[in-house]
């Protein structure tokens, strides 16, 4: 179990294997990325940089975010594959924002239990 100072919950990363990608879908949002992260993803996927930027990255003011697609009444990350089992196509090189979930400041006093089946009470 992972713990982080200042958070009153823990996180079991083993729960990710069977959660269905709940943290990667739902309401529209932003997964901020920097140039280093983008380059890592491009190398990992073996993608053409121009095509990748057009298809997978969106500009929001002066920042860059991973793209999302509308699915039903919600949204999901462009890298979330739902068949045969939900998985992240870029998991080994996912952005820092994804790596630090669920330990985000917005969840410091309210763990995201609806979004994350890996939330645990600390021992």
CNS distance restraints for C-alpha pairs under 8 A (distance, minus, plus):
assign (resid   1 and name CA) (resid  10 and name CA) 6.28 0.50 0.50
assign (resid   1 and name CA) (resid  11 and name CA) 5.52 0.50 0.50
assign (resid   1 and name CA) (resid  12 and name CA) 4.68 0.50 0.50
assign (resid   1 and name CA) (resid  13 and name CA) 7.15 0.50 0.50
assign (resid   2 and name CA) (resid  10 and name CA) 5.56 0.50 0.50
assign (resid   2 and name CA) (resid  11 and name CA) 5.03 0.50 0.50
assign (resid   2 and name CA) (resid  12 and name CA) 6.25 0.50 0.50
assign (resid   2 and name CA) (resid  13 and name CA) 7.61 0.50 0.50
assign (resid   3 and name CA) (resid   7 and name CA) 7.53 0.50 0.50
assign (resid   3 and name CA) (resid   9 and name CA) 7.06 0.50 0.50
assign (resid   3 and name CA) (resid  10 and name CA) 4.82 0.50 0.50
assign (resid   3 and name CA) (resid  11 and name CA) 6.55 0.50 0.50
assign (resid   3 and name CA) (resid 122 and name CA) 7.70 0.50 0.50
assign (resid   4 and name CA) (resid  10 and name CA) 7.38 0.50 0.50
assign (resid   4 and name CA) (resid 103 and name CA) 7.19 0.50 0.50
assign (resid   6 and name CA) (resid 108 and name CA) 6.98 0.50 0.50
assign (resid   7 and name CA) (resid 103 and name CA) 7.36 0.50 0.50
assign (resid   7 and name CA) (resid 108 and name CA) 5.29 0.50 0.50
assign (resid   7 and name CA) (resid 109 and name CA) 7.10 0.50 0.50
assign (resid   8 and name CA) (resid 108 and name CA) 7.37 0.50 0.50
assign (resid   8 and name CA) (resid 109 and name CA) 7.26 0.50 0.50
assign (resid   8 and name CA) (resid 121 and name CA) 7.55 0.50 0.50
assign (resid   8 and name CA) (resid 122 and name CA) 7.22 0.50 0.50
assign (resid   9 and name CA) (resid 111 and name CA) 6.98 0.50 0.50
assign (resid   9 and name CA) (resid 119 and name CA) 6.63 0.50 0.50
assign (resid   9 and name CA) (resid 120 and name CA) 5.78 0.50 0.50
assign (resid   9 and name CA) (resid 121 and name CA) 5.10 0.50 0.50
assign (resid   9 and name CA) (resid 122 and name CA) 5.57 0.50 0.50
assign (resid  10 and name CA) (resid 119 and name CA) 5.83 0.50 0.50
assign (resid  10 and name CA) (resid 120 and name CA) 4.85 0.50 0.50
assign (resid  10 and name CA) (resid 121 and name CA) 5.87 0.50 0.50
assign (resid  10 and name CA) (resid 122 and name CA) 5.42 0.50 0.50
assign (resid  11 and name CA) (resid 102 and name CA) 7.49 0.50 0.50
assign (resid  11 and name CA) (resid 118 and name CA) 5.22 0.50 0.50
assign (resid  11 and name CA) (resid 119 and name CA) 4.78 0.50 0.50
assign (resid  11 and name CA) (resid 120 and name CA) 5.62 0.50 0.50
assign (resid  12 and name CA) (resid 118 and name CA) 4.72 0.50 0.50
assign (resid  12 and name CA) (resid 119 and name CA) 6.53 0.50 0.50
assign (resid  12 and name CA) (resid 120 and name CA) 6.85 0.50 0.50
assign (resid  13 and name CA) (resid 118 and name CA) 6.22 0.50 0.50
assign (resid  14 and name CA) (resid 118 and name CA) 7.32 0.50 0.50
assign (resid  15 and name CA) (resid  19 and name CA) 6.31 0.50 0.50
assign (resid  15 and name CA) (resid 117 and name CA) 6.20 0.50 0.50
assign (resid  15 and name CA) (resid 118 and name CA) 4.93 0.50 0.50
assign (resid  16 and name CA) (resid  20 and name CA) 7.71 0.50 0.50
assign (resid  16 and name CA) (resid  21 and name CA) 7.38 0.50 0.50
assign (resid  16 and name CA) (resid 117 and name CA) 7.59 0.50 0.50
assign (resid  16 and name CA) (resid 118 and name CA) 6.88 0.50 0.50
assign (resid  17 and name CA) (resid  87 and name CA) 7.89 0.50 0.50
assign (resid  18 and name CA) (resid  86 and name CA) 7.96 0.50 0.50
assign (resid  19 and name CA) (resid  86 and name CA) 7.92 0.50 0.50
assign (resid  19 and name CA) (resid 116 and name CA) 7.49 0.50 0.50
assign (resid  19 and name CA) (resid 117 and name CA) 6.28 0.50 0.50
assign (resid  20 and name CA) (resid  82 and name CA) 7.69 0.50 0.50
assign (resid  20 and name CA) (resid  85 and name CA) 7.14 0.50 0.50
assign (resid  20 and name CA) (resid  86 and name CA) 4.95 0.50 0.50
assign (resid  20 and name CA) (resid  87 and name CA) 7.50 0.50 0.50
assign (resid  21 and name CA) (resid  25 and name CA) 6.71 0.50 0.50
assign (resid  21 and name CA) (resid  80 and name CA) 7.24 0.50 0.50
assign (resid  21 and name CA) (resid  86 and name CA) 5.71 0.50 0.50
assign (resid  21 and name CA) (resid  87 and name CA) 6.62 0.50 0.50
assign (resid  21 and name CA) (resid  88 and name CA) 7.89 0.50 0.50
assign (resid  22 and name CA) (resid  26 and name CA) 7.27 0.50 0.50
assign (resid  22 and name CA) (resid 115 and name CA) 5.26 0.50 0.50
assign (resid  22 and name CA) (resid 116 and name CA) 6.48 0.50 0.50
assign (resid  23 and name CA) (resid 115 and name CA) 5.27 0.50 0.50
assign (resid  23 and name CA) (resid 116 and name CA) 6.31 0.50 0.50
assign (resid  24 and name CA) (resid  76 and name CA) 5.68 0.50 0.50
assign (resid  24 and name CA) (resid  77 and name CA) 5.61 0.50 0.50
assign (resid  24 and name CA) (resid  80 and name CA) 6.79 0.50 0.50
assign (resid  25 and name CA) (resid  74 and name CA) 7.08 0.50 0.50
assign (resid  25 and name CA) (resid  75 and name CA) 5.45 0.50 0.50
assign (resid  25 and name CA) (resid  76 and name CA) 3.97 0.50 0.50
assign (resid  25 and name CA) (resid  77 and name CA) 6.38 0.50 0.50
assign (resid  26 and name CA) (resid  74 and name CA) 5.03 0.50 0.50
assign (resid  26 and name CA) (resid  75 and name CA) 5.28 0.50 0.50
assign (resid  26 and name CA) (resid  76 and name CA) 6.37 0.50 0.50
assign (resid  27 and name CA) (resid  74 and name CA) 5.66 0.50 0.50
assign (resid  27 and name CA) (resid  75 and name CA) 5.87 0.50 0.50
assign (resid  28 and name CA) (resid  68 and name CA) 7.65 0.50 0.50
assign (resid  28 and name CA) (resid  74 and name CA) 7.13 0.50 0.50
assign (resid  28 and name CA) (resid  75 and name CA) 5.62 0.50 0.50
assign (resid  28 and name CA) (resid  76 and name CA) 7.71 0.50 0.50
assign (resid  30 and name CA) (resid  65 and name CA) 5.63 0.50 0.50
assign (resid  30 and name CA) (resid  66 and name CA) 6.87 0.50 0.50
assign (resid  31 and name CA) (resid  65 and name CA) 5.04 0.50 0.50
assign (resid  31 and name CA) (resid  66 and name CA) 5.41 0.50 0.50
assign (resid  31 and name CA) (resid  95 and name CA) 7.78 0.50 0.50
assign (resid  31 and name CA) (resid  97 and name CA) 6.44 0.50 0.50
assign (resid  31 and name CA) (resid  98 and name CA) 7.42 0.50 0.50
assign (resid  32 and name CA) (resid  63 and name CA) 7.16 0.50 0.50
assign (resid  32 and name CA) (resid  64 and name CA) 5.76 0.50 0.50
assign (resid  32 and name CA) (resid  65 and name CA) 4.35 0.50 0.50
assign (resid  32 and name CA) (resid  66 and name CA) 6.58 0.50 0.50
assign (resid  32 and name CA) (resid  95 and name CA) 7.70 0.50 0.50
assign (resid  32 and name CA) (resid  97 and name CA) 6.86 0.50 0.50
assign (resid  33 and name CA) (resid  37 and name CA) 6.01 0.50 0.50
assign (resid  33 and name CA) (resid  38 and name CA) 6.61 0.50 0.50
assign (resid  33 and name CA) (resid  63 and name CA) 7.89 0.50 0.50
assign (resid  33 and name CA) (resid  64 and name CA) 5.71 0.50 0.50
assign (resid  33 and name CA) (resid  65 and name CA) 5.55 0.50 0.50
assign (resid  33 and name CA) (resid  66 and name CA) 6.85 0.50 0.50
assign (resid  33 and name CA) (resid  95 and name CA) 6.21 0.50 0.50
assign (resid  33 and name CA) (resid  96 and name CA) 7.87 0.50 0.50
assign (resid  33 and name CA) (resid  97 and name CA) 7.93 0.50 0.50
assign (resid  34 and name CA) (resid  38 and name CA) 6.25 0.50 0.50
assign (resid  34 and name CA) (resid  64 and name CA) 6.93 0.50 0.50
assign (resid  35 and name CA) (resid  39 and name CA) 6.09 0.50 0.50
assign (resid  36 and name CA) (resid  40 and name CA) 6.27 0.50 0.50
assign (resid  37 and name CA) (resid  41 and name CA) 6.28 0.50 0.50
assign (resid  37 and name CA) (resid  93 and name CA) 7.50 0.50 0.50
assign (resid  37 and name CA) (resid  94 and name CA) 7.67 0.50 0.50
assign (resid  37 and name CA) (resid  95 and name CA) 5.94 0.50 0.50
assign (resid  38 and name CA) (resid  42 and name CA) 6.17 0.50 0.50
assign (resid  39 and name CA) (resid  43 and name CA) 6.15 0.50 0.50
assign (resid  40 and name CA) (resid  44 and name CA) 6.06 0.50 0.50
assign (resid  40 and name CA) (resid  93 and name CA) 6.40 0.50 0.50
assign (resid  41 and name CA) (resid  45 and name CA) 6.09 0.50 0.50
assign (resid  41 and name CA) (resid  90 and name CA) 6.72 0.50 0.50
assign (resid  41 and name CA) (resid  93 and name CA) 6.05 0.50 0.50
assign (resid  41 and name CA) (resid  94 and name CA) 7.40 0.50 0.50
assign (resid  42 and name CA) (resid  46 and name CA) 5.77 0.50 0.50
assign (resid  42 and name CA) (resid  47 and name CA) 5.15 0.50 0.50
assign (resid  42 and name CA) (resid  48 and name CA) 7.22 0.50 0.50
assign (resid  42 and name CA) (resid  49 and name CA) 6.43 0.50 0.50
assign (resid  42 and name CA) (resid  52 and name CA) 7.13 0.50 0.50
assign (resid  43 and name CA) (resid  47 and name CA) 6.72 0.50 0.50
assign (resid  44 and name CA) (resid  90 and name CA) 7.46 0.50 0.50
assign (resid  44 and name CA) (resid  93 and name CA) 7.32 0.50 0.50
assign (resid  45 and name CA) (resid  90 and name CA) 7.70 0.50 0.50
assign (resid  47 and name CA) (resid  51 and name CA) 7.46 0.50 0.50
assign (resid  47 and name CA) (resid  52 and name CA) 6.22 0.50 0.50
assign (resid  48 and name CA) (resid  52 and name CA) 5.91 0.50 0.50
assign (resid  49 and name CA) (resid  53 and name CA) 6.08 0.50 0.50
assign (resid  50 and name CA) (resid  54 and name CA) 6.33 0.50 0.50
assign (resid  51 and name CA) (resid  55 and name CA) 6.07 0.50 0.50
assign (resid  52 and name CA) (resid  56 and name CA) 5.57 0.50 0.50
assign (resid  52 and name CA) (resid  57 and name CA) 7.26 0.50 0.50
assign (resid  53 and name CA) (resid  57 and name CA) 5.04 0.50 0.50
assign (resid  53 and name CA) (resid  58 and name CA) 7.66 0.50 0.50
assign (resid  54 and name CA) (resid  58 and name CA) 7.69 0.50 0.50
assign (resid  55 and name CA) (resid  67 and name CA) 7.66 0.50 0.50
assign (resid  56 and name CA) (resid  66 and name CA) 5.99 0.50 0.50
assign (resid  56 and name CA) (resid  67 and name CA) 4.96 0.50 0.50
assign (resid  56 and name CA) (resid  68 and name CA) 7.80 0.50 0.50
assign (resid  56 and name CA) (resid  78 and name CA) 6.58 0.50 0.50
assign (resid  57 and name CA) (resid  64 and name CA) 6.56 0.50 0.50
assign (resid  57 and name CA) (resid  65 and name CA) 5.70 0.50 0.50
assign (resid  57 and name CA) (resid  66 and name CA) 4.79 0.50 0.50
assign (resid  57 and name CA) (resid  67 and name CA) 4.97 0.50 0.50
assign (resid  58 and name CA) (resid  64 and name CA) 5.76 0.50 0.50
assign (resid  58 and name CA) (resid  65 and name CA) 5.36 0.50 0.50
assign (resid  58 and name CA) (resid  66 and name CA) 6.31 0.50 0.50
assign (resid  58 and name CA) (resid  67 and name CA) 5.61 0.50 0.50
assign (resid  59 and name CA) (resid  63 and name CA) 5.80 0.50 0.50
assign (resid  59 and name CA) (resid  64 and name CA) 4.69 0.50 0.50
assign (resid  59 and name CA) (resid  65 and name CA) 6.36 0.50 0.50
assign (resid  60 and name CA) (resid  64 and name CA) 6.01 0.50 0.50
assign (resid  60 and name CA) (resid  65 and name CA) 7.07 0.50 0.50
assign (resid  66 and name CA) (resid  77 and name CA) 7.12 0.50 0.50
assign (resid  66 and name CA) (resid  78 and name CA) 7.37 0.50 0.50
assign (resid  67 and name CA) (resid  77 and name CA) 6.23 0.50 0.50
assign (resid  67 and name CA) (resid  78 and name CA) 5.73 0.50 0.50
assign (resid  68 and name CA) (resid  75 and name CA) 6.22 0.50 0.50
assign (resid  68 and name CA) (resid  76 and name CA) 5.30 0.50 0.50
assign (resid  68 and name CA) (resid  77 and name CA) 4.39 0.50 0.50
assign (resid  68 and name CA) (resid  78 and name CA) 4.92 0.50 0.50
assign (resid  69 and name CA) (resid  75 and name CA) 5.46 0.50 0.50
assign (resid  69 and name CA) (resid  76 and name CA) 5.55 0.50 0.50
assign (resid  69 and name CA) (resid  77 and name CA) 6.49 0.50 0.50
assign (resid  69 and name CA) (resid  78 and name CA) 6.09 0.50 0.50
assign (resid  70 and name CA) (resid  74 and name CA) 5.80 0.50 0.50
assign (resid  70 and name CA) (resid  75 and name CA) 4.35 0.50 0.50
assign (resid  70 and name CA) (resid  76 and name CA) 6.53 0.50 0.50
assign (resid  71 and name CA) (resid  75 and name CA) 5.35 0.50 0.50
assign (resid  71 and name CA) (resid  76 and name CA) 6.80 0.50 0.50
assign (resid  76 and name CA) (resid  80 and name CA) 6.84 0.50 0.50
assign (resid  79 and name CA) (resid  88 and name CA) 5.66 0.50 0.50
assign (resid  79 and name CA) (resid  89 and name CA) 5.30 0.50 0.50
assign (resid  79 and name CA) (resid  90 and name CA) 6.65 0.50 0.50
assign (resid  80 and name CA) (resid  86 and name CA) 6.73 0.50 0.50
assign (resid  80 and name CA) (resid  87 and name CA) 5.77 0.50 0.50
assign (resid  80 and name CA) (resid  88 and name CA) 4.76 0.50 0.50
assign (resid  80 and name CA) (resid  89 and name CA) 6.32 0.50 0.50
assign (resid  81 and name CA) (resid  85 and name CA) 7.48 0.50 0.50
assign (resid  81 and name CA) (resid  86 and name CA) 5.43 0.50 0.50
assign (resid  81 and name CA) (resid  87 and name CA) 5.37 0.50 0.50
assign (resid  81 and name CA) (resid  88 and name CA) 6.21 0.50 0.50
assign (resid  81 and name CA) (resid  89 and name CA) 6.72 0.50 0.50
assign (resid  82 and name CA) (resid  86 and name CA) 4.13 0.50 0.50
assign (resid  82 and name CA) (resid  87 and name CA) 6.58 0.50 0.50
assign (resid  90 and name CA) (resid  94 and name CA) 5.43 0.50 0.50
assign (resid  94 and name CA) (resid  98 and name CA) 6.25 0.50 0.50
assign (resid  94 and name CA) (resid  99 and name CA) 6.73 0.50 0.50
assign (resid  95 and name CA) (resid  99 and name CA) 6.40 0.50 0.50
assign (resid  96 and name CA) (resid 100 and name CA) 6.14 0.50 0.50
assign (resid  97 and name CA) (resid 101 and name CA) 6.58 0.50 0.50
assign (resid 100 and name CA) (resid 104 and name CA) 6.86 0.50 0.50
assign (resid 102 and name CA) (resid 107 and name CA) 7.18 0.50 0.50
assign (resid 102 and name CA) (resid 111 and name CA) 7.58 0.50 0.50
assign (resid 102 and name CA) (resid 112 and name CA) 7.06 0.50 0.50
assign (resid 102 and name CA) (resid 116 and name CA) 7.59 0.50 0.50
assign (resid 103 and name CA) (resid 107 and name CA) 6.71 0.50 0.50
assign (resid 103 and name CA) (resid 108 and name CA) 7.11 0.50 0.50
assign (resid 104 and name CA) (resid 108 and name CA) 6.65 0.50 0.50
assign (resid 106 and name CA) (resid 110 and name CA) 7.60 0.50 0.50
assign (resid 107 and name CA) (resid 111 and name CA) 5.02 0.50 0.50
assign (resid 107 and name CA) (resid 112 and name CA) 6.41 0.50 0.50
assign (resid 111 and name CA) (resid 119 and name CA) 7.25 0.50 0.50
assign (resid 112 and name CA) (resid 116 and name CA) 5.98 0.50 0.50
assign (resid 112 and name CA) (resid 119 and name CA) 7.55 0.50 0.50
assign (resid 113 and name CA) (resid 117 and name CA) 6.40 0.50 0.50
assign (resid 113 and name CA) (resid 119 and name CA) 6.14 0.50 0.50
